[in-house]
C-alpha cells in the first residue's frame, strides 16, 4: 500500500477525494441507531415481542456486516442470557412457535433468508429482520413479523450500527439484555466528531489508527469474545475499503499458532530507523493490536498477560476512554475501524466496495 499520509491532515483534499461521501456516511452511525429506535417504537416492536421468554433466540448469519454482527450480539448476550442463543447460517429446521429469529441483511434479493423467514413465520416463531423494505425478504415477512428498514441511506458496508441497534432492541424487548441504545447513539456521535476529517491525526483516533495500520499486516487479536467479533468486523471493513488482508482472532487462538505468534513478537514494534531498504527485507510486517471490550478484573488480567507476551503490541480498549456499557464500547470500536478503513482507502486510492454508493441528494 502506497499511502499519501499528507492527505490525512489536509481536510480540503480529503473532502475532494471522498467523492461518494463515505466519511459522512460513516459518521451517520449514531443517526442510524436513533432512526432504528424510532422505527422500532413506530411498529411497536416491544409489544410484538411481549410473549414471554422464548425457548431460543436464533441469530441468522448473512453475508456482509451481518457475520460479525451476529457474533457480537451472541457475545454480548452470553454472560447472562437465560435462554440458548443459536448462531446459524440459515433458519434451523427445528424452529417453532416458542423461538425468536433475528437477522440483518443488506441484500434485498436474499432468497435464502426469505425462505427461512417464511418457514419460521409459518411455524409461529417470532421474526425480526433488519433489512431493505423491498424484495423477497420484505415480502416474506409482511404481516408475519417485524421488519426494521433503513431510514438513513448508507452503503451496505456501513450498516453495522443499524444492525447492532436492531439486535439490541430485540434482545431488550425479549428481556434477555438491558442495553442503553440511546447512550450508544450518543457515543457514536461523539466518536464521529473525534474522527472528523477536520481534526489532525494526533487528535483524531481514526486517523491515528489508520497510520498505525498503514504499510503493515494488521493482526487484530481480541481479548474477549465481543472484541473478537469487532476485530472480524474491522477485518471486513479494511478489506472492503482499504484492500487490506487482516488477521482477526481471539488472543488465545493466536497463541496456538506458534510461527505466526513468533513473527508477531519479532515484528510488532515500530519500524527500525536504521533499516537499509536495499539490503533488508522491506515486505509488510505485522502490526498487532489487542482489542478489549469487556471490563473488570478478568479482563484486566487478560490485558496484563497479553501485553507482557507481546510488549510491542498496541492495545485499544474503548472503556479506558469513554463511558458506557459493553454494547456502547463495542459499537464505538467498530465505528473507529470503519472510519480508519475509509481514511486508509482515501489516502491509498484503494477504496473497494464504495463505487455503487451515491449519497442522497436534496
C-alpha positions as CSV (number, residue, x, y, z in Angstrom):
1,X,0.0,0.0,0.0
2,X,1.4,3.4,-1.0
3,X,-0.1,5.8,1.5
4,X,-0.4,9.6,0.9
5,X,-0.2,10.3,4.6
6,X,-0.2,14.1,4.0
7,X,-3.7,13.7,2.7
8,X,-5.0,12.7,6.1
9,X,-4.1,16.1,7.6
10,X,-5.4,18.1,4.6
11,X,-9.2,18.5,5.1
12,X,-9.8,20.1,1.7
13,X,-8.0,17.3,-0.2
14,X,-9.8,14.7,1.9
15,X,-13.2,16.2,1.1
16,X,-12.2,16.3,-2.6
17,X,-11.0,12.7,-2.6
18,X,-14.2,11.5,-0.8
19,X,-16.3,11.8,-3.9
20,X,-19.0,9.4,-2.7
21,X,-19.4,10.9,0.8
22,X,-18.1,7.8,2.7
23,X,-16.8,9.7,5.6
24,X,-20.1,11.5,6.0
25,X,-21.9,8.1,5.7
26,X,-19.8,6.5,8.4
27,X,-20.4,9.5,10.7
28,X,-24.1,8.7,10.4
29,X,-23.8,5.7,12.7
30,X,-25.5,7.5,15.6
31,X,-28.3,8.6,13.3
32,X,-28.7,5.0,12.1
33,X,-29.2,3.9,15.7
34,X,-31.7,6.7,16.5
35,X,-33.7,6.1,13.4
36,X,-33.9,2.3,14.1
37,X,-35.0,3.0,17.6
38,X,-37.7,5.4,16.3
39,X,-38.9,2.8,13.8
40,X,-39.0,0.1,16.5
41,X,-41.3,2.3,18.5
42,X,-43.4,3.1,15.5
43,X,-44.1,-0.5,14.7
44,X,-44.4,-1.4,18.5
45,X,-41.6,-3.9,18.4
46,X,-41.6,-4.3,22.2
47,X,-45.4,-5.1,22.2
48,X,-45.0,-7.6,19.4
49,X,-42.3,-9.5,21.3
50,X,-44.0,-9.3,24.6
51,X,-44.9,-13.0,24.6
52,X,-42.8,-14.3,27.5
53,X,-39.3,-15.8,27.5
54,X,-38.5,-17.6,24.2
55,X,-37.2,-21.1,24.0
56,X,-34.2,-19.9,22.0
57,X,-33.0,-16.8,20.2
58,X,-31.7,-17.7,16.7
59,X,-29.3,-15.3,15.1
60,X,-29.2,-15.9,11.4
61,X,-25.8,-15.1,9.7
62,X,-25.9,-13.3,6.4
63,X,-23.0,-12.1,4.2
64,X,-21.5,-8.6,4.8
65,X,-21.6,-6.9,8.2
66,X,-24.1,-9.5,9.4
67,X,-21.5,-12.1,10.0
68,X,-19.5,-10.2,12.7
69,X,-22.7,-8.6,13.9
70,X,-24.4,-11.8,14.9
71,X,-21.2,-12.9,16.7
72,X,-21.1,-9.6,18.6
73,X,-24.8,-10.0,19.7
74,X,-24.1,-13.5,20.9
75,X,-21.0,-12.4,22.8
76,X,-23.0,-9.6,24.5
77,X,-25.8,-11.9,25.4
78,X,-23.7,-14.9,26.5
79,X,-22.7,-13.9,30.1
80,X,-26.2,-13.7,31.5
81,X,-28.7,-14.7,28.8
82,X,-31.4,-17.1,30.4
83,X,-32.1,-18.8,27.0
84,X,-29.9,-20.5,24.4
85,X,-28.5,-18.2,21.7
86,X,-28.0,-20.0,18.5
87,X,-25.9,-18.7,15.6
88,X,-26.9,-20.3,12.3
89,X,-26.3,-19.7,8.6
90,X,-29.9,-20.5,7.9
91,X,-33.1,-20.7,9.9
92,X,-32.9,-24.2,11.5
93,X,-35.3,-26.9,10.7
94,X,-36.4,-27.2,14.4
95,X,-37.7,-23.7,14.6
96,X,-41.0,-23.4,16.3
97,X,-43.6,-21.2,18.0
98,X,-41.5,-20.7,21.1
99,X,-38.5,-19.4,19.3
100,X,-37.5,-15.9,18.0
101,X,-35.4,-15.4,14.9
102,X,-33.3,-12.3,14.2
103,X,-31.3,-11.4,11.1
104,X,-29.7,-8.5,9.5
105,X,-29.3,-8.3,5.7
106,X,-28.5,-5.6,3.2
107,X,-29.4,-7.8,0.2
108,X,-33.0,-7.2,-0.9
109,X,-32.8,-10.3,-3.1
110,X,-31.7,-12.6,-0.2
111,X,-33.9,-15.5,-1.2
112,X,-32.3,-18.0,1.2
113,X,-33.2,-15.7,4.1
114,X,-36.6,-15.1,2.7
115,X,-37.4,-18.8,2.6
116,X,-36.2,-19.2,6.1
117,X,-38.2,-16.3,7.4
118,X,-41.3,-17.6,5.6
119,X,-40.9,-21.0,7.2
120,X,-40.2,-19.6,10.7
121,X,-43.4,-17.4,10.5
122,X,-45.4,-20.4,9.2
123,X,-44.4,-22.4,12.3
124,X,-45.3,-19.5,14.6
125,X,-41.9,-18.2,15.5
126,X,-41.3,-14.6,16.3
127,X,-39.3,-12.9,13.5
128,X,-37.3,-9.7,13.4
129,X,-35.4,-8.7,10.4
130,X,-33.2,-5.6,9.9
131,X,-33.2,-5.2,6.1
132,X,-34.4,-3.4,3.0
133,X,-38.1,-2.5,2.6
134,X,-38.3,-4.3,-0.8
135,X,-37.5,-7.7,-2.2
136,X,-38.2,-11.3,-1.2
137,X,-37.3,-10.9,2.5
138,X,-39.7,-8.0,2.9
139,X,-42.4,-9.9,1.1
140,X,-41.8,-13.0,3.2
141,X,-42.1,-11.1,6.5
142,X,-45.1,-8.9,5.6
143,X,-47.7,-9.2,8.2
144,X,-45.9,-12.1,9.9
145,X,-43.1,-10.4,11.8
146,X,-41.2,-7.1,12.3
147,X,-39.1,-5.5,9.5
148,X,-36.8,-2.7,10.6
149,X,-36.0,-0.9,7.4
150,X,-33.2,1.7,6.9
151,X,-34.2,5.3,7.2
152,X,-30.6,6.7,6.8
153,X,-29.2,5.8,3.4
154,X,-25.6,4.5,3.7
155,X,-23.6,1.8,1.8
156,X,-24.1,-1.8,3.0
157,X,-20.6,-1.9,4.4
158,X,-21.6,0.8,6.9
159,X,-24.8,-0.6,8.3
160,X,-23.2,-2.3,11.3
161,X,-24.6,0.3,13.7
162,X,-28.1,-0.1,12.4
163,X,-28.0,-3.9,12.7
164,X,-26.5,-3.6,16.2
165,X,-29.3,-1.3,17.3
166,X,-31.9,-3.7,15.8
167,X,-30.4,-6.7,17.6
168,X,-30.1,-4.9,20.9
169,X,-33.7,-3.6,20.7
170,X,-34.9,-7.1,20.0
171,X,-32.9,-8.5,23.0
172,X,-34.2,-5.7,25.2
173,X,-37.8,-6.4,24.2
174,X,-37.4,-10.1,25.0
175,X,-36.0,-9.3,28.4
176,X,-32.7,-11.0,27.5
177,X,-30.5,-7.9,27.8
178,X,-30.6,-4.4,29.2
179,X,-28.7,-2.3,26.7
180,X,-28.8,1.5,26.7
181,X,-29.4,2.1,23.0
182,X,-29.7,5.9,23.4
183,X,-26.3,6.0,25.1
184,X,-24.9,4.0,22.1
185,X,-26.2,6.7,19.7
186,X,-24.7,9.5,21.8
187,X,-21.3,7.9,22.0
188,X,-21.3,7.1,18.3
189,X,-22.0,10.7,17.6
190,X,-19.1,11.6,19.9
191,X,-16.7,9.2,18.1
192,X,-17.8,10.6,14.7
193,X,-16.9,14.0,16.0
194,X,-13.5,12.9,17.2
195,X,-12.9,11.2,13.8
196,X,-14.0,14.2,11.8
197,X,-11.8,14.9,8.7
198,X,-11.0,18.4,10.1
199,X,-9.2,17.0,13.1
200,X,-5.5,16.5,12.8
201,X,-4.1,12.9,13.1
202,X,-2.7,13.5,16.7
203,X,-6.2,14.4,17.9
204,X,-8.2,12.0,15.6
205,X,-8.3,8.4,16.8
206,X,-9.5,7.1,13.5
207,X,-6.7,8.8,11.5
208,X,-4.1,7.7,14.2
209,X,-5.4,4.2,13.8
210,X,-5.1,4.4,10.0
211,X,-1.5,5.5,10.3
212,X,-0.7,2.6,12.7
213,X,-2.1,0.1,10.2
214,X,-0.6,1.6,7.1
215,X,2.2,-0.5,5.4
216,X,1.7,-3.3,7.9
217,X,-0.3,-6.6,8.0
218,X,-2.9,-5.9,10.7
219,X,-3.3,-8.6,13.3
220,X,-6.3,-7.8,15.4
221,X,-6.4,-10.1,18.4
222,X,-9.4,-9.8,20.7
223,X,-9.0,-10.4,24.4
224,X,-12.7,-11.3,24.9
225,X,-15.5,-12.6,22.6
226,X,-17.0,-9.2,22.0
227,X,-13.6,-7.8,21.0
228,X,-13.1,-10.8,18.6
229,X,-16.4,-10.0,16.9
230,X,-15.4,-6.4,16.5
231,X,-12.0,-7.5,15.1
232,X,-13.8,-9.6,12.5
233,X,-15.9,-6.6,11.5
234,X,-12.7,-4.5,11.3
235,X,-11.1,-7.0,9.0
236,X,-14.2,-6.9,6.8
237,X,-14.0,-3.1,6.7
238,X,-10.3,-3.0,6.0
239,X,-10.8,-5.4,3.1
240,X,-13.8,-3.5,1.8
241,X,-12.3,0.0,1.8
242,X,-8.6,-0.3,2.1
243,X,-8.0,-3.5,0.2
244,X,-6.0,-4.9,3.2
245,X,-5.8,-8.5,4.3
246,X,-6.2,-8.7,8.0
247,X,-5.9,-11.5,10.6
248,X,-8.7,-11.4,13.3
249,X,-8.7,-13.9,16.1
250,X,-9.0,-14.5,19.8
251,X,-5.7,-13.9,21.5
252,X,-5.7,-17.5,22.8
253,X,-6.1,-18.8,19.3
254,X,-3.2,-16.6,18.2
255,X,-1.0,-18.2,20.9
256,X,-1.9,-21.6,19.4
257,X,-0.2,-20.6,16.1
258,X,3.4,-20.6,17.1
259,X,5.1,-19.4,13.9
260,X,2.7,-16.5,13.5
261,X,3.0,-15.6,17.1
262,X,6.8,-15.6,16.9
263,X,6.6,-13.4,13.9
264,X,4.4,-11.0,15.7
265,X,6.7,-10.9,18.7
266,X,9.7,-10.1,16.5
267,X,8.0,-7.6,14.2
268,X,5.2,-6.0,16.1
269,X,7.2,-3.0,17.3
270,X,8.0,0.2,15.4
271,X,9.9,0.2,12.1
272,X,13.7,0.1,12.6
273,X,15.0,3.6,11.7
274,X,18.4,2.0,10.9
275,X,17.0,-0.5,8.4
276,X,18.6,-0.4,4.9
277,X,15.9,-0.8,2.3
278,X,18.5,-2.0,-0.2
279,X,19.5,-5.0,1.9
280,X,16.9,-5.6,4.5
281,X,13.5,-7.3,3.9
282,X,11.1,-4.4,3.3
283,X,7.9,-6.5,3.0
284,X,5.0,-5.6,5.2
285,X,5.4,-6.6,8.8
286,X,2.7,-7.5,11.3
287,X,1.0,-4.8,13.4
288,X,-0.6,-6.5,16.4
289,X,-3.4,-4.6,18.1
290,X,-5.0,-6.2,21.1
291,X,-8.7,-5.3,21.4
292,X,-10.7,-5.3,24.6
293,X,-14.4,-4.6,25.1
294,X,-15.0,-6.4,28.5
295,X,-14.1,-4.7,31.7
296,X,-13.4,-6.0,35.2
297,X,-10.6,-8.0,36.9
298,X,-10.7,-10.9,34.5
299,X,-10.4,-8.5,31.5
300,X,-7.6,-6.6,33.2
301,X,-5.7,-9.8,33.9
302,X,-6.0,-10.8,30.2
303,X,-4.7,-7.4,29.1
304,X,-1.8,-7.7,31.5
305,X,-0.8,-11.1,30.3
306,X,-1.1,-10.3,26.6
307,X,0.8,-7.0,26.9
308,X,3.7,-8.9,28.5
309,X,3.7,-11.7,26.0
310,X,3.6,-9.1,23.2
311,X,5.3,-6.0,24.5
312,X,5.4,-4.3,21.1
313,X,1.6,-4.7,20.5
314,X,-0.8,-1.8,20.9
315,X,-4.0,-2.1,23.0
316,X,-7.3,-0.5,22.1
317,X,-9.8,-0.5,24.9
318,X,-12.7,2.0,24.5
319,X,-13.6,1.5,28.2
320,X,-10.4,3.5,29.0
321,X,-11.7,6.5,27.1
322,X,-15.5,6.6,27.1
323,X,-18.4,5.9,29.5
324,X,-20.9,3.2,28.6
325,X,-21.7,-0.5,28.8
326,X,-20.2,-3.2,26.6
327,X,-22.6,-2.7,23.7
328,X,-21.5,1.0,23.6
329,X,-17.8,0.2,23.8
330,X,-18.2,-2.4,21.0
331,X,-20.1,0.0,18.8
332,X,-17.6,2.8,19.2
333,X,-14.7,0.5,18.5
334,X,-16.4,-0.8,15.3
335,X,-17.0,2.8,14.1
336,X,-13.4,3.7,14.8
337,X,-12.3,0.9,12.5
338,X,-14.8,1.9,9.9
339,X,-13.5,5.4,9.7
340,X,-9.9,4.2,9.8
341,X,-10.6,1.9,6.8
342,X,-12.2,4.8,4.8
343,X,-9.2,7.1,5.6
344,X,-6.8,4.4,4.5
345,X,-8.7,3.8,1.3
346,X,-8.8,7.5,0.5
347,X,-5.1,8.0,1.3
348,X,-4.0,5.0,-0.7
349,X,-6.5,5.3,-3.5
350,X,-7.7,1.8,-2.9
351,X,-11.3,2.1,-2.0
352,X,-13.3,-1.1,-2.6
353,X,-17.0,-1.5,-2.3
354,X,-17.7,2.2,-2.5
355,X,-18.4,2.7,-6.2
356,X,-22.0,1.7,-6.0
357,X,-22.9,4.3,-3.3
358,X,-24.2,7.7,-4.2
359,X,-25.2,10.0,-1.3
360,X,-28.8,11.2,-1.2
361,X,-29.4,14.5,-2.9
362,X,-31.7,17.2,-1.6
